[in-house]
């Protein structure tokens, strides 16, 4: 048994034992932490007190007693632009919620916290190797949750590669092409850092994204959570045991109907239909509108 096969077998066992302790809607808490970080950022602009400097992931200060930095760094926003903040809150809420529904709360928790642990390890490895050569506070400046957020985006694009998004709210582009573009840019940055002899700047990048490669690039055990495989298995089950179609006056009656587009399993046999738990009432949606519709309150 390979290490990665063993790892996901262990995950199955841990989920059975500790799955009930998983944090539901984890992405909401992460974005809530960012909201606090933005308040502190704008507060320090008015007061002149650098609040965020006391929260960064700086191993030197942690080893000298400021242990709250082990956790507090996750609320520091990777970017202080208001436009970026609005886009991030809207985008990552949807991505996080969808991944949690696809994988389950426990595995989504493991994925996010795993990225944080790798980032912590990367920061301390950088400190122990280059600590004497780097100014105090530098590691905290180059270490953030930016690449952990990017790993959420990459995970979503791996599960839903053909889903289209509007780049800059104008250009339609599939998720898989955006993820490939980001991976190329990241690879270029890492190579540039290494060639310049600044490996310490590449360590946080590699550490933050290591969890993504472990989950998706080095094992196939997560394929059973891939929506394409789920759809293929469900399609096989439907073909093996076709549902009985009810008729009224010789006309077939649809059992499923999308509340947005009105399509049914009779007009589009290839569609899947699901009820939305966030809508008030029994509203059913097709696979194209399940994650994009406006919730009915």
C-alpha positions as CSV (number, residue, x, y, z in Angstrom):
1,X,0.0,0.0,0.0
2,X,1.5,3.4,-1.0
3,X,1.7,6.3,1.4
4,X,-1.1,8.2,-0.3
5,X,-3.4,5.3,-0.5
6,X,-2.8,4.7,3.2
7,X,-3.4,8.4,3.9
8,X,-6.9,8.3,2.4
9,X,-7.7,5.0,4.0
10,X,-6.7,6.7,7.3
11,X,-9.0,9.6,6.4
12,X,-11.9,7.3,6.0
13,X,-11.3,5.8,9.4
14,X,-10.8,9.3,11.0
15,X,-14.0,10.5,9.3
16,X,-16.0,7.7,10.8
17,X,-14.6,8.3,14.3
18,X,-14.3,12.1,14.4
19,X,-16.6,13.3,11.5
20,X,-19.2,14.5,14.0
21,X,-16.7,17.1,15.3
22,X,-16.2,18.7,11.9
23,X,-16.9,22.4,11.6
24,X,-19.9,23.0,9.3
25,X,-19.8,26.1,7.1
26,X,-16.1,26.5,7.7
27,X,-15.7,28.9,4.9
28,X,-18.1,31.3,6.7
29,X,-15.8,31.4,9.7
30,X,-12.8,32.0,7.5
31,X,-14.4,34.9,5.8
32,X,-15.6,36.2,9.1
33,X,-12.0,36.2,10.3
34,X,-11.1,38.2,7.2
35,X,-13.8,40.7,8.0
36,X,-12.2,41.2,11.5
37,X,-8.8,41.6,9.7
38,X,-10.2,44.3,7.4
39,X,-11.7,46.2,10.4
40,X,-8.2,46.1,12.1
41,X,-6.6,47.2,8.9
42,X,-8.8,50.3,8.5
43,X,-8.6,50.9,12.3
44,X,-4.8,51.1,12.1
45,X,-5.0,53.6,9.3
46,X,-7.0,56.0,11.6
47,X,-5.2,55.3,14.9
48,X,-1.7,54.7,13.6
49,X,-1.3,51.5,15.7
50,X,-0.1,48.6,13.5
51,X,-2.6,46.0,14.8
52,X,-1.9,43.5,12.1
53,X,1.8,43.4,12.8
54,X,1.0,41.8,16.1
55,X,-0.9,39.0,14.4
56,X,1.4,37.9,11.6
57,X,3.0,34.5,11.4
58,X,6.5,35.3,12.5
59,X,8.4,32.3,14.1
60,X,10.8,34.5,15.9
61,X,8.1,36.1,18.0
62,X,6.2,32.8,18.5
63,X,9.4,31.2,19.9
64,X,9.6,34.2,22.2
65,X,6.2,33.7,23.8
66,X,3.7,35.3,21.3
67,X,2.0,32.0,20.7
68,X,-1.3,33.6,19.6
69,X,0.4,34.2,16.2
70,X,0.0,30.4,15.5
71,X,-3.6,31.2,14.9
72,X,-4.1,34.9,14.5
73,X,-2.3,35.1,11.1
74,X,-5.3,33.5,9.3
75,X,-7.4,36.6,9.8
76,X,-5.0,38.9,8.0
77,X,-6.4,39.6,4.5
78,X,-4.0,38.7,1.7
79,X,-4.9,41.9,0.0
80,X,-6.3,45.2,1.4
81,X,-8.1,46.4,-1.8
82,X,-11.9,46.8,-1.2
83,X,-12.7,45.6,-4.7
84,X,-10.6,42.5,-4.2
85,X,-12.3,42.0,-0.8
86,X,-15.8,42.1,-2.4
87,X,-14.9,39.7,-5.1
88,X,-13.2,37.3,-2.6
89,X,-16.1,37.2,-0.2
90,X,-18.6,36.5,-3.1
91,X,-16.4,34.0,-4.9
92,X,-14.9,32.0,-2.0
93,X,-18.2,31.7,-0.2
94,X,-19.7,29.9,-3.2
95,X,-16.5,27.8,-3.8
96,X,-16.2,26.8,-0.1
97,X,-19.9,25.9,0.3
98,X,-19.9,23.8,-2.9
99,X,-16.7,21.9,-2.0
100,X,-18.1,21.2,1.5
101,X,-21.3,19.8,0.0
102,X,-19.3,17.7,-2.5
103,X,-16.7,16.3,-0.1
104,X,-18.5,16.5,3.2
105,X,-17.6,18.8,6.1
106,X,-14.9,16.6,7.6
107,X,-12.8,16.3,4.4
108,X,-13.2,20.0,3.7
109,X,-12.0,20.7,7.2
110,X,-9.0,18.4,6.7
111,X,-8.2,20.1,3.4
112,X,-8.3,23.7,4.8
113,X,-6.5,23.0,8.1
114,X,-4.0,20.8,6.3
115,X,-3.1,23.8,4.1
116,X,-2.7,25.9,7.3
117,X,-0.5,23.3,9.0
118,X,1.8,23.1,5.9
119,X,2.1,26.9,5.9
120,X,3.1,26.9,9.5
121,X,5.7,24.2,8.9
122,X,7.0,26.1,5.9
123,X,7.4,29.3,8.0
124,X,9.3,27.5,10.7
125,X,11.5,25.7,8.2
126,X,12.3,29.0,6.6
127,X,13.1,30.5,10.0
128,X,15.4,27.6,11.1
129,X,17.3,27.7,7.8
130,X,17.5,31.4,7.1
131,X,16.5,32.9,10.4
132,X,19.8,34.6,11.1
133,X,20.1,36.0,7.6
134,X,16.5,37.4,7.4
135,X,15.3,40.5,9.3
136,X,12.8,39.9,12.0
137,X,9.3,40.3,10.6
138,X,10.2,39.3,7.0
139,X,8.7,35.8,7.2
140,X,5.5,37.2,8.6
141,X,5.3,39.6,5.6
142,X,5.7,36.9,2.9
143,X,3.5,34.3,4.6
144,X,-0.3,34.7,4.3
145,X,-3.4,32.7,3.4
146,X,-3.3,33.8,-0.2
147,X,-2.1,30.5,-1.5
148,X,-4.5,28.6,0.8
149,X,-7.3,30.5,-0.9
150,X,-5.8,29.7,-4.2
151,X,-5.8,26.0,-3.3
152,X,-9.6,26.3,-2.7
153,X,-10.0,27.7,-6.2
154,X,-7.8,24.9,-7.7
155,X,-9.7,22.2,-5.8
156,X,-13.0,23.6,-7.1
157,X,-11.7,23.7,-10.7
158,X,-10.5,20.1,-10.4
159,X,-14.0,19.0,-9.3
160,X,-15.8,21.3,-11.8
161,X,-13.4,21.8,-14.7
162,X,-16.0,22.8,-17.2
163,X,-18.0,25.3,-15.2
164,X,-17.8,28.7,-16.7
165,X,-17.2,32.0,-14.8
166,X,-17.1,35.6,-16.0
167,X,-13.5,36.9,-15.8
168,X,-13.7,40.6,-14.8
169,X,-17.5,40.0,-15.0
170,X,-17.3,40.1,-18.8
171,X,-15.2,37.3,-20.3
172,X,-16.6,33.7,-20.0
173,X,-13.9,31.2,-19.3
174,X,-13.9,27.7,-18.0
175,X,-12.5,27.0,-14.5
176,X,-9.9,24.5,-15.8
177,X,-8.2,27.1,-18.0
178,X,-8.0,29.6,-15.2
179,X,-6.5,27.0,-12.8
180,X,-3.9,26.1,-15.5
181,X,-3.1,29.8,-15.9
182,X,-2.6,30.2,-12.2
183,X,-0.4,27.1,-11.9
184,X,1.8,28.3,-14.7
185,X,2.2,31.7,-13.0
186,X,2.9,30.1,-9.6
187,X,5.5,27.7,-11.2
188,X,7.2,30.7,-12.8
189,X,7.4,32.6,-9.5
190,X,8.9,29.6,-7.7
191,X,11.5,29.0,-10.4
192,X,12.3,32.7,-10.5
193,X,12.8,32.7,-6.7
194,X,15.0,29.7,-6.8
195,X,17.1,30.9,-9.7
196,X,17.6,34.2,-7.8
197,X,18.8,32.3,-4.7
198,X,15.8,33.4,-2.7
199,X,14.5,29.9,-1.9
200,X,13.1,31.3,1.4
201,X,10.5,33.2,-0.6
202,X,9.5,30.1,-2.5
203,X,9.0,28.0,0.7
204,X,5.7,29.6,1.8
205,X,4.3,29.2,-1.8
206,X,5.2,25.5,-2.0
207,X,4.0,24.8,1.6
208,X,0.6,26.4,1.1
209,X,-0.1,24.5,-2.1
210,X,1.4,21.2,-1.0
211,X,-1.9,20.0,0.4
212,X,-3.6,20.5,-3.0
213,X,-1.0,18.3,-4.8
214,X,-1.3,15.6,-2.1
215,X,-5.1,15.5,-2.5
216,X,-5.3,15.6,-6.3
217,X,-2.0,15.1,-8.1
218,X,-0.5,12.1,-6.2
219,X,-3.5,9.9,-5.6
220,X,-6.7,8.9,-7.3
221,X,-8.6,8.1,-4.2
222,X,-10.4,11.4,-4.3
223,X,-11.9,10.5,-7.7
224,X,-14.9,9.1,-6.1
225,X,-15.8,12.7,-5.0
226,X,-15.4,14.0,-8.5
227,X,-18.7,15.2,-9.8
228,X,-18.1,13.6,-13.2
229,X,-17.6,10.2,-11.5
230,X,-20.6,10.8,-9.3
231,X,-22.7,11.6,-12.4
232,X,-21.3,8.5,-14.2
233,X,-22.2,6.2,-11.3
234,X,-25.7,7.8,-10.9
235,X,-26.2,7.5,-14.7
236,X,-25.3,3.8,-14.5
237,X,-27.7,3.2,-11.7
238,X,-30.5,4.9,-13.6
239,X,-29.9,2.8,-16.7
240,X,-29.7,-0.4,-14.6
241,X,-32.9,0.4,-12.8
242,X,-34.9,2.8,-14.9
243,X,-37.6,4.7,-13.0
244,X,-41.2,4.1,-13.8
245,X,-42.8,7.0,-15.6
246,X,-46.3,7.9,-14.6
247,X,-48.9,8.8,-17.1
248,X,-52.1,10.9,-17.0
249,X,-54.4,10.5,-20.0
250,X,-51.6,8.9,-22.0
251,X,-49.3,11.8,-21.3
252,X,-46.1,11.2,-19.2
253,X,-45.9,13.2,-16.0
254,X,-42.5,14.8,-15.1
255,X,-41.3,14.0,-11.5
256,X,-38.6,16.7,-11.5
257,X,-38.7,20.3,-12.7
258,X,-36.1,23.1,-12.4
259,X,-37.6,26.1,-10.7
260,X,-35.3,28.4,-12.8
261,X,-35.4,27.1,-16.4
262,X,-38.4,24.8,-16.2
263,X,-36.6,21.8,-17.7
264,X,-37.6,18.3,-16.6
265,X,-36.2,14.8,-16.8
266,X,-38.5,14.2,-19.7
267,X,-37.3,17.2,-21.8
268,X,-33.6,16.7,-20.8
269,X,-33.0,13.1,-19.7
270,X,-29.3,13.9,-19.0
271,X,-29.9,16.5,-16.3
272,X,-29.7,15.8,-12.6
273,X,-32.1,17.5,-10.2
274,X,-31.6,18.4,-6.5
275,X,-33.6,20.3,-3.8
276,X,-32.0,23.3,-2.3
277,X,-31.8,23.2,1.5
278,X,-31.4,27.0,1.7
279,X,-34.6,27.9,-0.1
280,X,-37.9,28.1,1.9
281,X,-40.1,25.5,0.3
282,X,-39.6,22.5,-1.9
283,X,-37.7,24.1,-4.8
284,X,-35.9,21.8,-7.1
285,X,-33.1,22.8,-9.5
286,X,-31.2,21.2,-12.3
287,X,-27.5,20.7,-12.2
288,X,-26.9,23.9,-14.2
289,X,-28.7,26.1,-11.7
290,X,-28.2,24.3,-8.3
291,X,-25.3,26.5,-7.3
292,X,-26.1,29.6,-9.3
293,X,-29.8,30.4,-8.4
294,X,-31.0,33.1,-6.0
295,X,-32.3,31.5,-2.8
296,X,-36.0,31.9,-2.1
297,X,-36.6,33.1,1.4
